[in-house]
Structures are given as structure tokens and as C-alpha cells.
Amino acid sequence: MRYPIFETERLQLRELTLDDTEEVLRHFSDPLVVEFMDIEVCKSREEAAEIISFHLHDAGTECF
């Protein structure tokens, strides 16, 4: 199942892809973002790609 893309003038909601690795790394490497989450700070592009792959597989979507 593919998720629809919702887009407004200032916002786009869409499914993550491995192309989003840099953005995921930037987001989850911030200690303030993960402070109240049950995860460690993301330290590498590989960890960010693993986060994306986990959620893609969890949603039943192939990441390749």
C-alpha cells in the first residue's frame, strides 16, 4: 500500500524513503528531540537508514 501525499503551501506529508537519511540523521541526532523517547541519539547515516528501513518494513512497505 502506498500512502498518499498531502501537500499545502508550507507542508508536505509523505512516506519516508532512504533518500531522507540526512534529514532523519539531523533530527534524531539532536539530544532534545530524543530526550523523552526510548531511543539513543542517532550517530551515523547508517543508523538513520536503519530507522527508516525499520519503519518501512513495519508499515509493510519494501524499502528497495
N, C-alpha and C positions, 0 to 999 in steps of 0.2 A: 504494500500500500504506500503510495506517495502522498505526502502531506501537501496541502495547497499552500501557496504563497499568498500572504496577506501584506498589502503594501499601502502605506499612506504617504503623504508628502514628507514626513520626517522619520518613518519607521518601516522596516521590512521584517516580517516574521517568516522564517523558513526553516526547513530542516538543516541541521548541521551537516557539513561534509568535511572530509580530510583537508580540503582547501582552507578551512577555518582554523587550522592548527595554531598559527601565530596568535590569533585573537583569543583562542582558548588559553594558550600559554600566558598571555599578558593578563588575562582576567584571573585565572586561578593561581598565578604566582604572587598575587597581592595578599599578604597576610590578613588584611582587613576583610577581604572577600571570604576567606575560608575560616575566619575566626570562630564562627558558631556552627560550622559544618563538621561532619565526622570524617574529614579528609586532611591530608597533609598539603602543604604548599607545593604546587607543581614546579618542578625544577628543570624540565627539559622539553624539547619539541616531541620527543618520543613519548613522554608521559602525557602530554596534551593529546597526541594522536591516539593513545590508549583510551583516554577519557571519551573521545569522540567515538571510537570503534565500539567501546562498551555500550554506549547509548544507542548507537545504530543497531547493534545486534539485539539489544534489549527491546527495541521497538520492532524487531522483526525485519529490519532493513539491511540489505547487504551493503558493505562499505567499499567494495571493489568494483 
